[in-house]
Amino acid sequence: MKKVIIVDASPRREGNSDVISEKLAAEIKGADVEIFKIREKDVKPCYACDACKGQDRAGCIQNDDISGMIPKIDACDAIALVTPIYFGQVSAQAKMFIDRMYCFFDPSKPGMSNASRNDKKAAMICTCGAGPVDVYKAYADSTVQAFGATGVSSTKTYVCGNVNSPGSCKNNLEYMKAVSEIAAWLSE
């Protein structure tokens, strides 16, 4: 059975990221789905200590919940990052999660990755209150490339704009259809 990890990187409970994460989880078919809500976990930033370098497998010496997720990320078939955009950037929680994927980066290996496989999918869905959605889409397209180090070879992104109220994206049929399409793609 496929394994899919959804990373909810919003600090807000019952917000748009929760709506999207739960919809993805409900609609991904034929897979074991895990939602990793960063705000509920013990998550530390990357210390850039390089203790993870020169290893055969990705791993981190820190003792926190992301260290426990690294083997799951290595083994999964797909990963989805759901994050709000704050001041033109992903949330601090999302950035911290992305930075911790540094343990997969190994320039001495093919594809500069020590991931055990290189056929995964990654999706990034962002929400924002206002701003240039096309600029945020380009930013998401660029940011999701960081998951290449984890063995990702195929990506999709989507930005839900003008969702200022917590959970309000669920009232936008276009956004919910796009989330459903990404769930179907992750299920393939």
Backbone as CSV, one residue per row, in Angstrom:
resi,resn,N_x,N_y,N_z,CA_x,CA_y,CA_z,C_x,C_y,C_z
1,MET,0.844,-1.187,0.000,0.000,0.000,0.000,0.886,1.247,0.000
2,LYS,0.477,2.222,-0.785,1.204,3.483,-0.845,1.180,4.177,0.522
3,LYS,2.192,5.010,0.719,2.253,5.830,1.924,2.374,7.288,1.507
4,VAL,1.504,8.129,2.071,1.498,9.559,1.764,1.563,10.326,3.081
5,ILE,2.442,11.307,3.123,2.578,12.162,4.303,2.085,13.555,3.940
6,ILE,1.196,14.076,4.760,0.708,15.449,4.616,1.291,16.247,5.771
7,VAL,2.020,17.301,5.457,2.622,18.161,6.469,1.783,19.436,6.544
8,ASP,1.108,19.623,7.662,0.309,20.825,7.915,1.212,21.795,8.669
9,ALA,1.627,22.854,7.985,2.614,23.780,8.533,2.005,25.090,9.009
10,SER,0.749,25.063,9.383,0.115,26.274,9.895,0.144,26.286,11.415
11,PRO,0.416,27.443,12.005,0.337,27.539,13.460,-1.109,27.632,13.953
12,ARG,-2.045,27.854,13.049,-3.449,28.087,13.424,-4.257,26.796,13.389
13,ARG,-4.985,26.546,14.447,-5.921,25.422,14.495,-7.203,25.799,13.754
14,GLU,-7.758,24.828,13.047,-9.030,24.991,12.345,-8.988,26.090,11.282
15,GLY,-7.829,26.286,10.726,-7.672,27.273,9.664,-7.735,26.630,8.296
16,ASN,-7.336,27.373,7.306,-7.386,26.893,5.924,-6.461,25.701,5.673
17,SER,-5.305,25.688,6.319,-4.398,24.549,6.144,-5.013,23.271,6.701
18,ASP,-5.724,23.368,7.815,-6.423,22.192,8.360,-7.492,21.703,7.392
19,VAL,-8.266,22.631,6.843,-9.313,22.251,5.880,-8.696,21.494,4.713
20,ILE,-7.617,22.032,4.168,-6.973,21.421,3.003,-6.344,20.084,3.371
21,SER,-5.634,20.024,4.482,-4.988,18.777,4.906,-6.015,17.666,5.112
22,GLU,-7.114,17.998,5.761,-8.151,16.996,6.018,-8.834,16.550,4.729
23,LYS,-9.038,17.486,3.795,-9.640,17.120,2.511,-8.699,16.209,1.723
24,LEU,-7.426,16.544,1.698,-6.453,15.682,1.028,-6.485,14.281,1.633
25,ALA,-6.420,14.205,2.952,-6.391,12.906,3.628,-7.641,12.089,3.325
26,ALA,-8.782,12.752,3.276,-10.044,12.042,3.007,-10.144,11.561,1.574
27,GLU,-9.499,12.264,0.648,-9.671,11.950,-0.764,-8.519,11.168,-1.400
28,ILE,-7.408,11.030,-0.709,-6.319,10.203,-1.243,-6.756,8.753,-1.102
29,LYS,-6.755,8.042,-2.208,-7.254,6.658,-2.254,-6.108,5.656,-2.342
30,GLY,-6.334,4.495,-1.755,-5.387,3.396,-1.872,-4.049,3.657,-1.207
31,ALA,-4.057,4.444,-0.132,-2.807,4.790,0.533,-3.012,4.907,2.036
32,ASP,-1.954,4.653,2.742,-1.890,4.928,4.168,-1.465,6.392,4.276
33,VAL,-2.325,7.229,4.850,-2.073,8.668,4.903,-1.813,9.089,6.350
34,GLU,-0.757,9.858,6.531,-0.431,10.412,7.841,-0.383,11.926,7.726
35,ILE,-1.091,12.610,8.636,-1.003,14.068,8.714,-0.056,14.419,9.855
36,PHE,0.968,15.188,9.527,1.960,15.648,10.498,1.713,17.138,10.729
37,LYS,1.054,17.463,11.842,0.742,18.862,12.163,1.887,19.423,13.007
38,ILE,2.691,20.240,12.379,3.898,20.748,13.028,3.580,21.438,14.347
39,ARG,2.498,22.190,14.427,2.188,22.932,15.642,1.941,22.025,16.847
40,GLU,1.656,20.747,16.596,1.394,19.803,17.679,2.612,18.956,18.017
41,LYS,3.731,19.227,17.369,4.923,18.390,17.503,6.079,19.153,18.133
42,ASP,7.034,18.384,18.625,8.297,18.933,19.095,9.208,19.002,17.877
43,VAL,9.407,20.203,17.353,10.182,20.388,16.130,11.227,21.466,16.376
44,LYS,12.460,21.100,16.095,13.576,22.026,16.268,14.119,22.428,14.894
45,PRO,14.773,23.567,14.806,15.370,23.959,13.523,16.611,23.125,13.225
46,CYS,17.012,23.122,11.977,18.262,22.481,11.588,19.403,23.240,12.252
47,TYR,20.319,22.509,12.855,21.466,23.145,13.502,22.640,23.321,12.554
48,ALA,22.530,22.809,11.328,23.611,22.880,10.343,24.907,22.315,10.914
49,CYS,24.772,21.261,11.713,25.939,20.650,12.357,26.659,19.675,11.434
50,ASP,25.996,19.277,10.337,26.532,18.338,9.347,26.765,16.925,9.880
51,ALA,26.214,16.600,11.038,26.325,15.229,11.552,25.621,14.246,10.620
52,CYS,24.696,14.742,9.824,23.958,13.888,8.884,24.747,13.600,7.611
53,LYS,25.816,14.274,7.387,26.570,14.125,6.136,27.470,12.888,6.169
54,GLY,27.655,12.300,5.011,28.507,11.126,4.886,27.842,9.835,5.341
55,GLN,26.549,9.874,5.543,25.808,8.684,5.975,25.184,8.007,4.754
56,ASP,24.937,6.717,4.860,24.271,5.997,3.776,22.788,6.312,3.707
57,ARG,22.197,6.626,4.829,20.759,6.930,4.895,20.567,8.281,5.565
58,ALA,19.485,8.937,5.187,19.164,10.221,5.812,18.840,10.005,7.278
59,GLY,19.294,10.916,8.085,19.016,10.853,9.513,19.526,12.114,10.184
60,CYS,19.041,12.348,11.374,19.409,13.550,12.115,19.687,13.150,13.552
61,ILE,20.692,13.774,14.154,21.048,13.434,15.531,20.129,14.083,16.559
62,GLN,19.307,15.025,16.114,18.402,15.666,17.065,17.344,14.668,17.545
63,ASN,16.883,14.890,18.749,15.853,14.035,19.322,14.543,14.827,19.350
64,ASP,13.859,14.850,18.199,12.573,15.526,18.118,11.683,14.765,17.149
65,ASP,10.489,15.280,16.918,9.522,14.553,16.093,9.894,14.516,14.605
66,ILE,10.646,15.467,14.119,11.060,15.404,12.713,12.078,14.284,12.524
67,SER,12.972,14.096,13.480,13.926,12.990,13.370,13.190,11.666,13.222
68,GLY,12.071,11.521,13.913,11.261,10.320,13.783,10.542,10.211,12.447
69,MET,10.320,11.338,11.798,9.645,11.349,10.495,10.597,11.056,9.332
70,ILE,11.872,11.277,9.507,12.816,11.145,8.396,12.762,9.758,7.745
71,PRO,12.761,8.658,8.519,12.639,7.346,7.850,11.297,7.188,7.122
72,LYS,10.232,7.773,7.651,8.928,7.707,6.989,8.944,8.502,5.690
73,ILE,9.586,9.659,5.710,9.700,10.473,4.497,10.528,9.728,3.454
74,ASP,11.570,9.049,3.894,12.402,8.295,2.974,11.607,7.157,2.322
75,ALA,10.722,6.550,3.084,9.971,5.389,2.585,8.668,5.745,1.871
76,CYS,8.184,6.972,2.026,6.862,7.317,1.485,6.860,7.388,-0.037
77,ASP,5.648,7.346,-0.583,5.459,7.480,-2.026,5.214,8.925,-2.426
78,ALA,4.674,9.704,-1.475,4.346,11.098,-1.782,4.303,11.907,-0.498
79,ILE,4.536,13.204,-0.664,4.469,14.137,0.452,3.756,15.396,-0.023
80,ALA,2.911,15.930,0.838,2.211,17.182,0.529,2.480,18.167,1.659
81,LEU,2.921,19.338,1.314,3.149,20.402,2.286,2.034,21.423,2.117
82,VAL,1.318,21.690,3.193,0.232,22.668,3.191,0.654,23.786,4.137
83,THR,0.718,25.007,3.610,1.235,26.116,4.411,0.565,27.435,4.057
84,PRO,0.373,28.283,5.052,-0.027,29.648,4.720,1.183,30.435,4.224
85,ILE,0.900,31.501,3.511,1.931,32.450,3.097,1.837,33.636,4.064
86,TYR,2.941,33.914,4.707,3.027,35.059,5.621,4.117,35.990,5.110
87,PHE,3.775,37.230,4.846,4.734,38.224,4.379,5.526,37.718,3.177
88,GLY,4.814,37.052,2.240,5.411,36.618,0.997,6.223,35.330,1.075
89,GLN,6.222,34.661,2.210,7.010,33.449,2.418,6.145,32.360,3.043
90,VAL,6.622,31.110,2.990,5.945,30.042,3.718,6.023,30.351,5.208
91,SER,5.182,29.707,5.987,5.210,29.917,7.437,6.567,29.517,8.008
92,ALA,6.873,30.019,9.178,8.122,29.651,9.845,8.175,28.142,10.077
93,GLN,7.031,27.549,10.370,6.963,26.109,10.600,7.316,25.341,9.328
94,ALA,6.805,25.804,8.188,7.110,25.147,6.912,8.590,25.277,6.593
95,LYS,9.143,26.443,6.791,10.564,26.660,6.505,11.432,25.776,7.383
96,MET,11.049,25.646,8.655,11.809,24.797,9.558,11.768,23.337,9.079
97,PHE,10.595,22.885,8.639,10.457,21.528,8.128,11.319,21.331,6.875
98,ILE,11.226,22.264,5.945,12.018,22.171,4.704,13.512,22.120,5.034
99,ASP,13.961,22.984,5.930,15.378,23.005,6.281,15.853,21.681,6.869
100,ARG,14.977,20.984,7.569,15.353,19.701,8.170,15.508,18.604,7.117
101,MET,15.057,18.837,5.898,15.260,17.859,4.827,16.707,17.896,4.321
102,TYR,17.501,18.790,4.883,18.928,18.890,4.561,19.636,17.549,4.756
103,CYS,19.144,16.738,5.675,19.793,15.447,5.939,19.730,14.510,4.730
104,PHE,18.847,14.790,3.767,18.772,13.993,2.547,19.776,14.455,1.492
105,PHE,20.298,15.657,1.641,21.197,16.235,0.646,22.606,15.666,0.795
106,ASP,23.093,15.051,-0.257,24.447,14.494,-0.252,25.049,14.671,-1.633
107,PRO,25.881,15.705,-1.813,26.428,15.998,-3.135,27.334,14.900,-3.691
108,SER,27.754,13.954,-2.872,28.624,12.880,-3.357,27.839,11.737,-3.995
109,LYS,26.504,11.772,-3.890,25.671,10.687,-4.411,24.979,11.104,-5.706
110,PRO,24.562,10.130,-6.511,23.802,10.458,-7.728,22.546,11.253,-7.367
111,GLY,22.297,12.287,-8.103,21.153,13.146,-7.810,21.325,13.970,-6.548
112,MET,22.516,13.960,-5.992,22.854,14.687,-4.759,21.908,14.338,-3.608
113,SER,21.507,13.078,-3.528,20.550,12.657,-2.516,20.897,11.274,-1.981
114,ASN,20.719,11.093,-0.684,20.883,9.765,-0.116,19.520,9.115,0.159
115,ALA,18.481,9.623,-0.493,17.157,9.007,-0.381,17.226,7.591,-0.942
116,SER,16.437,6.699,-0.375,16.480,5.303,-0.817,15.781,5.089,-2.147
117,ARG,15.003,6.065,-2.587,14.339,5.978,-3.887,14.157,7.371,-4.459
118,ASN,13.957,7.457,-5.757,13.874,8.757,-6.437,12.665,8.838,-7.364
119,ASP,11.539,8.313,-6.910,10.333,8.288,-7.743,9.105,8.830,-7.027
120,LYS,9.317,9.686,-6.060,8.215,10.195,-5.237,7.555,11.418,-5.872
121,LYS,6.365,11.706,-5.365,5.638,12.919,-5.750,5.622,13.877,-4.562
122,ALA,5.582,15.171,-4.865,5.427,16.184,-3.826,4.456,17.243,-4.324
123,ALA,3.563,17.633,-3.431,2.632,18.724,-3.719,2.810,19.788,-2.648
124,MET,2.609,21.014,-3.046,2.644,22.123,-2.101,1.415,22.972,-2.357
125,ILE,0.606,23.120,-1.319,-0.599,23.940,-1.420,-0.462,25.069,-0.414
126,CYS,-0.570,26.283,-0.908,-0.413,27.472,-0.080,-1.738,28.222,0.014
127,THR,-1.926,28.893,1.124,-3.070,29.794,1.281,-2.526,31.180,1.601
128,CYS,-3.244,32.185,1.139,-2.825,33.547,1.441,-4.047,34.445,1.542
129,GLY,-3.914,35.478,2.339,-5.017,36.411,2.518,-5.150,37.372,1.354
130,ALA,-4.051,37.855,0.888,-4.067,38.812,-0.216,-2.710,38.763,-0.891
131,GLY,-2.608,39.461,-1.964,-1.323,39.515,-2.637,-1.374,38.914,-4.012
132,PRO,-0.264,38.958,-4.677,-0.190,38.492,-6.066,-0.108,36.963,-6.137
133,VAL,-1.240,36.312,-6.389,-1.290,34.852,-6.415,-0.305,34.284,-7.435
134,ASP,-0.127,34.961,-8.579,0.816,34.454,-9.580,2.250,34.466,-9.059
135,VAL,2.598,35.459,-8.259,3.933,35.522,-7.661,4.089,34.397,-6.636
136,TYR,3.051,34.166,-5.834,3.105,33.093,-4.836,3.138,31.726,-5.502
137,LYS,2.488,31.581,-6.644,2.527,30.317,-7.385,3.948,30.044,-7.866
138,ALA,4.611,31.057,-8.400,6.004,30.897,-8.842,6.902,30.571,-7.641
139,TYR,6.634,31.206,-6.520,7.389,30.945,-5.293,7.174,29.495,-4.845
140,ALA,5.932,29.017,-4.868,5.626,27.631,-4.490,6.305,26.658,-5.439
141,ASP,6.256,26.944,-6.744,6.910,26.084,-7.732,8.401,25.956,-7.439
142,SER,9.022,27.038,-7.040,10.444,27.026,-6.716,10.700,26.311,-5.388
143,THR,9.890,26.596,-4.394,10.088,26.037,-3.049,9.923,24.528,-3.015
144,VAL,8.944,23.998,-3.725,8.697,22.554,-3.691,9.873,21.770,-4.275
145,GLN,10.706,22.425,-5.041,11.888,21.754,-5.601,12.853,21.287,-4.512
146,ALA,12.782,21.887,-3.330,13.632,21.469,-2.214,13.404,20.005,-1.864
147,PHE,12.218,19.500,-2.170,11.919,18.109,-1.846,12.607,17.130,-2.795
148,GLY,13.257,17.635,-3.828,14.023,16.760,-4.715,15.048,15.948,-3.948
149,ALA,15.622,16.536,-2.916,16.613,15.818,-2.114,16.019,14.610,-1.408
150,THR,14.707,14.608,-1.185,14.066,13.485,-0.494,13.657,12.377,-1.460
151,GLY,13.995,12.537,-2.723,13.669,11.530,-3.723,12.464,11.872,-4.569
152,VAL,12.065,13.123,-4.555,10.904,13.569,-5.321,11.323,13.849,-6.763
153,SER,10.541,13.303,-7.691,10.826,13.532,-9.107,9.678,14.241,-9.830
154,SER,8.523,14.367,-9.176,7.361,14.990,-9.813,6.643,15.860,-8.789
155,THR,6.298,17.100,-9.197,5.688,18.035,-8.249,4.460,18.732,-8.839
156,LYS,3.610,19.202,-7.939,2.468,20.053,-8.280,2.324,21.089,-7.176
157,THR,1.834,22.270,-7.549,1.580,23.312,-6.565,0.237,23.982,-6.852
158,TYR,-0.299,24.602,-5.816,-1.533,25.365,-5.965,-1.563,26.423,-4.870
159,VAL,-2.109,27.596,-5.206,-2.243,28.679,-4.240,-3.708,29.087,-4.148
160,CYS,-4.234,29.064,-2.938,-5.592,29.535,-2.647,-5.461,30.968,-2.141
161,GLY,-5.866,31.929,-2.957,-5.713,33.334,-2.596,-6.974,33.939,-2.004
162,ASN,-6.781,35.020,-1.300,-7.882,35.790,-0.714,-8.747,34.968,0.229
163,VAL,-8.094,34.136,1.029,-8.810,33.398,2.071,-8.372,33.971,3.418
164,ASN,-9.032,35.037,3.803,-8.636,35.786,4.995,-9.181,35.213,6.294
165,SER,-10.304,34.549,6.251,-10.908,34.014,7.463,-10.501,32.557,7.666
166,PRO,-10.272,32.159,8.913,-9.908,30.762,9.181,-10.945,29.788,8.606
167,GLY,-10.475,28.867,7.799,-11.337,27.837,7.222,-12.173,28.265,6.036
168,SER,-12.034,29.510,5.600,-12.912,30.030,4.540,-12.655,29.410,3.171
169,CYS,-11.522,28.769,2.965,-11.252,28.177,1.650,-12.249,27.060,1.327
170,LYS,-12.858,26.463,2.340,-13.811,25.374,2.083,-15.055,25.867,1.351
171,ASN,-15.277,27.183,1.341,-16.430,27.760,0.653,-16.142,28.118,-0.796
172,ASN,-14.919,27.889,-1.243,-14.538,28.218,-2.610,-14.471,26.929,-3.426
173,LEU,-15.441,26.737,-4.309,-15.529,25.503,-5.085,-14.306,25.276,-5.964
174,GLU,-13.761,26.344,-6.525,-12.564,26.217,-7.368,-11.393,25.664,-6.558
175,TYR,-11.196,26.195,-5.360,-10.095,25.737,-4.517,-10.286,24.282,-4.101
176,MET,-11.498,23.945,-3.712,-11.760,22.574,-3.271,-11.617,21.581,-4.429
177,LYS,-11.966,22.011,-5.625,-11.776,21.155,-6.807,-10.280,20.945,-7.061
178,ALA,-9.488,21.994,-6.937,-8.037,21.883,-7.143,-7.409,20.952,-6.106
179,VAL,-7.860,21.037,-4.860,-7.354,20.145,-3.812,-7.731,18.703,-4.139
180,SER,-8.948,18.486,-4.615,-9.386,17.139,-5.014,-8.528,16.596,-6.154
181,GLU,-8.190,17.452,-7.103,-7.349,17.029,-8.227,-5.949,16.645,-7.755
182,ILE,-5.419,17.384,-6.796,-4.106,17.043,-6.259,-4.183,15.731,-5.470
183,ALA,-5.266,15.530,-4.725,-5.449,14.262,-4.002,-5.498,13.089,-4.983
184,ALA,-6.195,13.259,-6.093,-6.264,12.201,-7.116,-4.877,11.928,-7.696
185,TRP,-4.126,12.985,-7.967,-2.763,12.834,-8.501,-1.855,12.112,-7.509
186,LEU,-1.973,12.467,-6.225,-1.168,11.785,-5.206,-1.562,10.322,-5.057
187,SER,-2.802,10.007,-5.395,-3.298,8.627,-5.306,-2.800,7.730,-6.437
188,GLU,-2.428,8.336,-7.566,-2.019,7.559,-8.752,-0.755,6.744,-8.489
